[in-house]
């Protein structure tokens, strides 16, 4: 949450009538057209974020609070700028996106929000030109499906929900060389959820959602149960995170039930066993999780029914199974996107909270170090403020039209 020394009423007054001089950025990152760094042109959620082969990050479509979007943006790590790129051919949100072996990005399914809203269409993004092209539609319309890239370059998509909101127990396969879809054997249970499928090192894909996790064997095209129903925690999971660890195991954290939100477990693809690990320090769902360069996992933001939207961040060490606190986010965020950049920094994008609604801002965190806050990253902030790394920022004078001189002096303001 943003720091400040004013009351709630003072913050509201700042937003309405103050003009703030942000000064130069201490980290030297350029600003986008809106004048703010690390800021999306359009706030969006229900959107997948994909790291491109050159290290840039693609945000495709999503929901701006009123409509599904076709617009797309690309983040340049070297400059810290989000900039518009070619728009998708179909507006969509709650879709899946996968980077193909040749560097293109496949997006599929989702919904455009109009009845019947669920989409079967698919398209591919060419990063070198910033353009989109249609490919064959899926055999079945799917909103919020699970998708994973297989070692042979094909893409397996499973589950999701149909236009009536009914969970799907079906799967199909995309062949990049032909741009077409072919049927795949159906899973034993309904599947779905962005980021809930990962490719293991021994030729099987793990899908984790609902009560029963499953494995898809690439060699045989068959599905099998991955451990007992409910895993080691014995619970249904939705709104959780599924993270492939550097050692080949898979960490699953949080979820929508009381039991799920307060537990974490690890799946070992070699033994086929789930193991309960130490509980996270903060129960959460709808959070982000990302592997850092040193092999640890950061779990960021999210929400919980007892605490609302969260700013807390914690770190999981796979070697010891221990959780430890990490620096909190500047803004509370649920449903953010998180990715590791080429320099090892973690980029957290978008999301929402109860006060600001949808967030267009991004945050950048350097594991093992500290990335100072900047004046420009805080709209309507002026005067002195902490930089979050033990220093102070001087964000210029706060100017109020017609301010009484005594009041101005008391509040540290300047009269225009």
For each residue, the residues with C-beta under 8 A, 3 or more apart:
1: 311 328 329 330 331 332
2: 330 331 378 381
3: 385 386 388
4: 11 381 385
5: 385
6: 9 10 11 14
7: 10 11
8: 11 12
9: 6 12 13
10: 6 7 13 14 411
11: 4 6 7 8 14 15 380
12: 8 9 15 16
13: 9 10 16 17 18
14: 6 10 11 17 18 20 380 381 382 398
15: 11 12 18 379 380
16: 12 13
17: 13 14 400 401
18: 13 14 15 380 382 398 399 400
19: 399
20: 14 375 380 381 382 395 396 398 399
21: 382 395 396 397
22: 35 374 375 376 381 395 396
23: 375 376 394 395 396
24:
25: 28 29 31 37 374 375 376
26: 372 374 387 393
27: 80 371 372 374
28: 25
29: 25 37 38 79 80 81 374
30: 37 79 80 81
31: 25 34 35 36 37 81 376
32: 35 36 37 39 41 81 82 83
33: 41
34: 31 39 41
35: 22 31 32 376
36: 31 32 39 361 376 377 379
37: 25 29 30 31 32 80 81 374 376 377
38: 29 80 82 361 362 363 364 377
39: 32 34 36 82 360 361 362
40: 43 44 59 73 82 349 350 360 361 362
41: 32 33 34 71 73 82 83 84 360
42: 64 69 71 73 360
43: 40 64 65 350 357 358 359 360
44: 40 47 59 61 62 63 64 69 350 358 360
45: 62 63 93 335 350 351 352 358
46: 62 63 93 94 335
47: 44 59 60 61 62 63 69 93 337 350
48: 60 95 96 97 107 194 337
49: 57 58 59 337 338 339 349
50: 57 58 60 97 98 99 105
51: 55 56 57 58 99 339 340
52: 55 56 57 58 74 99 103 105 127
53: 99 103 127
54: 127
55: 51 52 77 341 342
56: 51 52 74 75 76 77 127
57: 49 50 51 52 74 75 77 339 341 347 349
58: 49 50 51 52 72 73 74 85 97 105 125 127
59: 40 44 47 49 62 72 73 74 75 82 337 349 350
60: 47 48 50 72 88 95 97 105 107 125
61: 44 47 68 69 70 71 72 88 91 92 93 95 107 110
62: 44 45 46 47 59 68 69 93
63: 44 45 46 47 67 68 69 93 94 113
64: 42 43 44 67 69 358
65: 43 357 358
66:
67: 63 64 91 113
68: 61 62 63 91 92 93 110 111 112 113
69: 42 44 47 61 62 63 64 91 92 93
70: 61 87 88 89 90 91 92
71: 41 42 61 84 87 88
72: 58 59 60 61 84 85 86 87 88 125
73: 40 41 42 58 59 82 83 84 85
74: 52 56 57 58 59 82 83 84 85 130
75: 56 57 59 80 81 82 347 349 362
76: 56 79 80 81 82 83
77: 55 56 57 80 341 342 343 345 347
78:
79: 29 30 76
80: 27 29 30 37 38 75 76 77 364
81: 29 30 31 32 37 75 76
82: 32 38 39 40 41 59 73 74 75 76 362
83: 32 41 73 74 76
84: 41 71 72 73 74
85: 58 72 73 74 130
86: 72 125 129 130 131 132
87: 70 71 72 132
88: 60 61 70 71 72 91 92 107 123 125 132
89: 70 121 123 132 133 134
90: 70 112 119 121 123
91: 61 67 68 69 70 88 112 113
92: 61 68 69 70 88 95 107 109 110 111 112 119 121
93: 45 46 47 61 62 63 68 69 110 111 112 113
94: 46 63 109 110 111 143 144 194
95: 48 60 61 92 107 108 109 110 111 119 143 144
96: 48 107 108 109 110 142 144 145 146 147 157 194
97: 48 50 58 60 105 106 107 108 147
98: 50 105 106 147 148 149 155
99: 50 51 52 53 103 104 105 106 149
100: 103 104 105 106 124 149 153 155 176
101: 149 153 176
102: 153 176
103: 52 53 99 100 127
104: 99 100 124 125 126 127 176
105: 50 52 58 60 97 98 99 100 124 125 127
106: 97 98 99 100 122 123 124 135 155 174 176
107: 48 60 61 88 92 95 96 97 110 122 123 124 125
108: 95 96 97 121 122 138 142 145 147 155 157 174
109: 92 94 95 96 118 119 120 121 122 138 141 142 143 144 145 157 160
110: 61 68 92 93 94 95 96 107 118 119 142 143 144
111: 68 92 93 94 95 117 118 119 143
112: 68 90 91 92 93 117 119
113: 63 67 68 91 93 117
114: 117
115: 163
116: 141 163
117: 111 112 113 114 143 163
118: 109 110 111 141 142 143 161 162 163
119: 90 92 95 109 110 111 112 141 142 143
120: 109 137 138 139 140 141 142
121: 89 90 92 108 109 134 137 138
122: 106 107 108 109 134 135 136 137 138 174 181
123: 88 89 90 106 107 132 133 134 135
124: 100 104 105 106 107 132 133 135 179
125: 58 60 72 86 88 104 105 107 130 131 132
126: 104 129 130 131 132 133
127: 52 53 54 56 58 103 104 105 130
128:
129: 86 126
130: 74 85 86 125 126 127
131: 86 125 126
132: 86 87 88 89 123 124 125 126
133: 89 123 124 126
134: 89 121 122 123
135: 106 122 123 124 174 179 180
136: 122 179 180 181
137: 120 121 122 181
138: 108 109 120 121 122 141 142 157 172 181
139: 120 172 181 183
140: 120 162 168 170 172
141: 109 116 118 119 120 138 162 163
142: 96 108 109 110 118 119 120 138 145 157 159 160 161 162 168
143: 94 95 109 110 111 117 118 119 160 161 162 163
144: 94 95 96 109 110 160 161 192 193 194
145: 96 108 109 142 157 158 159 160 168 191 192
146: 96 157 158 159 160 191 192 193 194 196 197 207 209
147: 96 97 98 108 155 156 157 158 197
148: 98 155 156 197 198 199 205 207
149: 98 99 100 101 153 154 155 199
150: 153 154 155 156 199 205 218
151: 199 203 218
152: 218
153: 100 101 102 149 150 176 177
154: 149 150 173 174 175 176
155: 98 100 106 108 147 148 149 150 173 174 176
156: 147 148 150 171 172 173 184 197 205 216
157: 96 108 109 138 142 145 146 147 160 171 172 173 174
158: 145 146 147 170 171 184 187 191 192 197 207 216
159: 142 145 146 167 168 169 170 171 187 190 191 192 193 207 209
160: 109 142 143 144 145 146 157 167 168 191 192
161: 118 142 143 144 165 166 167 168 192
162: 118 140 141 142 143 165 166 168
163: 115 116 117 118 141 143
164:
165: 161 162
166: 161 162
167: 159 160 161 190 192
168: 140 142 145 159 160 161 162 190 191 192
169: 159 186 187 188 189 190 191
170: 140 158 159 186 187
171: 156 157 158 159 184 185 186 187 191 216
172: 138 139 140 156 157 181 182 183 184
173: 154 155 156 157 181 182 183 184
174: 106 108 122 135 154 155 157 180 181
175: 154 178 179 180 181 182
176: 100 101 102 104 106 153 154 155 179
177: 153
178: 175
179: 124 135 136 175 176
180: 135 136 174 175
181: 122 136 137 138 139 172 173 174 175
182: 172 173 175
183: 139 172 173
184: 156 158 171 172 173 221
185: 171 221 222 223
186: 169 170 171 223
187: 158 159 169 170 171 190 191 207 214 216 223
188: 169 212 214 223 225
189: 169 210 211 212 214
190: 159 167 168 169 187 210
191: 145 146 158 159 160 168 169 171 187 196 197 207 209 210 214
192: 144 145 146 158 159 160 161 167 168 196 209
193: 144 146 159 196 209 238
194: 48 94 96 144 146
195: 241 242
196: 146 191 192 193 207 208 209 240 242
197: 146 147 148 156 158 191 205 206 207 208 242
198: 148 205 206 242 243 244 250
199: 148 149 150 151 205 206 244
200: 203 204 205 206 215 244 248 250 269
201: 248 269
202: 248 269 270
203: 151 200 217 218 219
204: 200 215 216 217 218 269
205: 148 150 156 197 198 199 200 215 216 218
206: 197 198 199 200 213 214 215 226 242 250 267 269
207: 146 148 158 159 187 191 196 197 213 214 215 216 226
208: 196 197 213 226 231 237 240 242 250 252 267
209: 146 159 191 192 193 196 213 237 238 240
210: 189 190 191 236 237 238
211: 189 229 230 235 236 237
212: 188 189 225 226 229 230
213: 206 207 208 209 225 226 227 231 267 274
214: 187 188 189 191 206 207 223 224 225 226
215: 200 204 205 206 207 223 224 225 226 269
216: 156 158 171 187 204 205 207 221 222 223
217: 203 204 220 221 222 223 224
218: 150 151 152 203 204 205 221
219: 203
220: 217
221: 184 185 216 217 218
222: 185 216 217
223: 185 186 187 188 214 215 216 217
224: 214 215 217
225: 188 212 213 214 215 228 229
226: 206 207 208 212 213 214 215 267 272
227: 213 231 232 267 272 273 274
228: 225 231 274
229: 211 212 225
230: 211 212 233 234 235 236
231: 208 213 227 228 234 235 237 252 265 267 274
232: 227 265 274 275 276
233: 230 259 260 263 265 274 276
234: 230 231 259
235: 211 230 231 255 257 259 260 263
236: 210 211 230 255 256 257 260
237: 208 209 210 211 231 240 252 254 255 256 257 260
238: 193 209 210 255 256 260 285
239: 254 255 256 285 286
240: 196 208 209 237 252 253 254 255 256 260 285
241: 195 251 252 253 254 287 288 289 299
242: 195 196 197 198 206 208 250 251 252
243: 198 250 251 252 253 289 290 291 297
244: 198 199 200 248 250 291
245: 248 249 250 251 266 291 295 297 318
246: 291 295 318
247: 318
248: 200 201 202 244 245 269 270
249: 245 266 267 268 269 318
250: 198 200 206 208 242 243 244 245 266 267 269
251: 241 242 243 245 264 265 266 277 289 297 316 318
252: 208 231 237 240 241 242 243 264 265 266 267
253: 240 241 243 264 280 284 287 289 299 316
254: 237 239 240 241 260 261 263 264 280 283 284 285 287 299 302
255: 235 236 237 238 239 240 260 261 285
256: 236 237 238 239 240 260 261 285
257: 235 236 237 260 261
258: 261 262 283
259: 233 234 235 262 263
260: 233 235 236 237 238 240 254 255 256 257 263 285
261: 254 255 256 257 258 283 284 285 304
262: 258 259 279 280 283
263: 233 235 254 259 260 276 279 280
264: 251 252 253 254 276 277 278 279 280 316
265: 231 232 233 251 252 274 275 276 277
266: 245 249 250 251 252 274 275 277 318 321
267: 206 208 213 226 227 231 249 250 252 273 274 275
268: 249 271 272 273 274 275
269: 200 201 202 204 206 215 248 249 250 272
270: 202 248
271: 268
272: 226 227 268 269
273: 227 267 268
274: 213 227 228 231 232 233 265 266 267 268
275: 232 265 266 267 268
276: 232 233 263 264 265
277: 251 264 265 266 316 321
278: 264 321 322 323
279: 262 263 264 323
280: 253 254 262 263 264 283 284 299 314 316 323
281: 312 314 323 325
282: 304 307 310 312 314
283: 254 258 261 262 280 304 306
284: 253 254 261 280 287 299 301 302 303 304 310 312
285: 238 239 240 254 255 256 260 261 302 303 304
286: 239 302 303 334 335
287: 241 253 254 284 299 300 301 302 303 310 334 336
288: 241 299 300 301 302 336 337 338 348
289: 241 243 251 253 297 298 299 300 338
290: 243 297 298 300 338 339 340 346
291: 243 244 245 246 295 296 297 340
292: 295 296 297 298 315 340 344 346 367
293: 340 344 367
294: 367 368
295: 245 246 291 292 318 319
296: 291 292 315 316 317 318 367
297: 243 245 251 289 290 291 292 315 316 318
298: 289 290 292 313 314 315 326 338 346 365 367
299: 241 253 254 280 284 287 288 289 302 313 314 315 316
300: 287 288 289 290 313 329 333 336 338 346 348
301: 284 287 288 309 310 311 312 313 329 332 333 334 336 348 351
302: 254 284 285 286 287 288 299 309 310 333 334
303: 284 285 286 287 307 308 309 310 334
304: 261 282 283 284 285 307 308 310
305:
306: 283
307: 282 303 304 310
308: 303 304 332 353 354
309: 301 302 303 332 333 334 352 353 354
310: 282 284 287 301 302 303 304 307 332 333 334
311: 1 301 328 329 330 331 332 333
312: 281 282 284 301 325 328 329
313: 298 299 300 301 325 326 327 328 329 365
314: 280 281 282 298 299 323 324 325 326
315: 292 296 297 298 299 323 324 325 326
316: 251 253 264 277 280 296 297 299 321 322 323
317: 296 320 321 322 323 324
318: 245 246 247 249 251 266 295 296 297 321
319: 295
320: 317
321: 266 277 278 316 317 318
322: 278 316 317
323: 278 279 280 281 314 315 316 317
324: 314 315 317
325: 281 312 313 314 315
326: 298 313 314 315 365
327: 313 365 370 388
328: 1 311 312 313
329: 1 300 301 311 312 313 332 333 348 363
330: 1 2 311 363 373 377 388
331: 1 2 311 353 356 359 361 363
332: 1 301 308 309 310 311 329 353 354 355
333: 300 301 302 309 310 311 329 336 348 350 351 352 353 359
334: 286 287 301 302 303 309 310 351 352 353
335: 45 46 286 350 351 352
336: 287 288 300 301 333 348 349 350 351 359
337: 47 48 49 59 288 348 349 350 351
338: 49 288 289 290 298 300 346 347 348 349
339: 49 51 57 290 346 347 349
340: 51 290 291 292 293 344 345 346 347
341: 55 57 77 344 345 346 347 364
342: 55 77
343: 77
344: 292 293 340 341 366 367
345: 77 340 341 364 365 366 367 371
346: 290 292 298 300 338 339 340 341 364 365 366 367
347: 57 75 77 338 339 340 341 362 363 364
348: 288 300 301 329 333 336 337 338 351 362 363 364 365
349: 40 49 57 59 75 336 337 338 339 362
350: 40 43 44 45 47 59 333 335 336 337 358 359 360 361 362
351: 45 301 333 334 335 336 337 348 358 359
352: 45 309 333 334 335 356 357 358 359
353: 308 309 331 332 333 334 356 357 359
354: 308 309 332
355: 332
356: 331 352 353 359
357: 43 65 352 353
358: 43 44 45 64 65 350 351 352
359: 43 331 333 336 350 351 352 353 356
360: 39 40 41 42 43 44 350
361: 36 38 39 40 331 350 377
362: 38 39 40 75 82 347 348 349 350
363: 38 329 330 331 347 348
364: 38 80 341 345 346 347 348 371
365: 298 313 326 327 345 346 348 371
366: 344 345 346 369 370 371
367: 292 293 294 296 298 344 345 346
368: 294
369: 366
370: 327 366 388 389 390
371: 27 345 364 365 366 388 389
372: 26 27 387 388 389 391 393
373: 330 377 378 385 386 387 388 389 393
374: 22 25 26 27 29 37 377 378 387 393
375: 20 22 23 25 378 381 382 385 393 395 396
376: 22 23 25 31 35 36 37
377: 36 37 38 330 361 373 374
378: 2 373 374 375 381 385 395
379: 15 36
380: 11 14 15 18 20
381: 2 4 14 20 22 375 378 385 395
382: 14 18 20 21 375 395 396 397 398 399
383: 394 395 396 397 398 412
384: 392 393 394 395
385: 3 4 5 373 375 378 381 392 393 395
386: 3 373 391 392 393
387: 26 372 373 374 390 391 392 393
388: 3 327 330 370 371 372 373
389: 370 371 372 373
390: 370 387
391: 372 386 387
392: 384 385 386 387
393: 26 372 373 374 375 384 385 386 387
394: 23 383 384
395: 20 21 22 23 375 378 381 382 383 384 385
396: 20 21 22 23 375 382 383
397: 21 382 383 413 414
398: 14 18 20 382 383 411 412 413 414
399: 18 19 20 382 413 414 415 416
400: 17 18 403 408 413 414 415 416
401: 17 416
402: 415 416
403: 400 407 408 413 414 415 416
404: 407 408 415
405: 408 409 415
406: 409 410
407: 403 404 410 411 413
408: 400 403 404 405 411 412 413 414 415
409: 405 406 412 413
410: 406 407
411: 10 398 407 408
412: 383 398 408 409
413: 397 398 399 400 403 407 408 409
414: 397 398 399 400 403 408
415: 399 400 402 403 404 405 408
416: 399 400 401 402 403
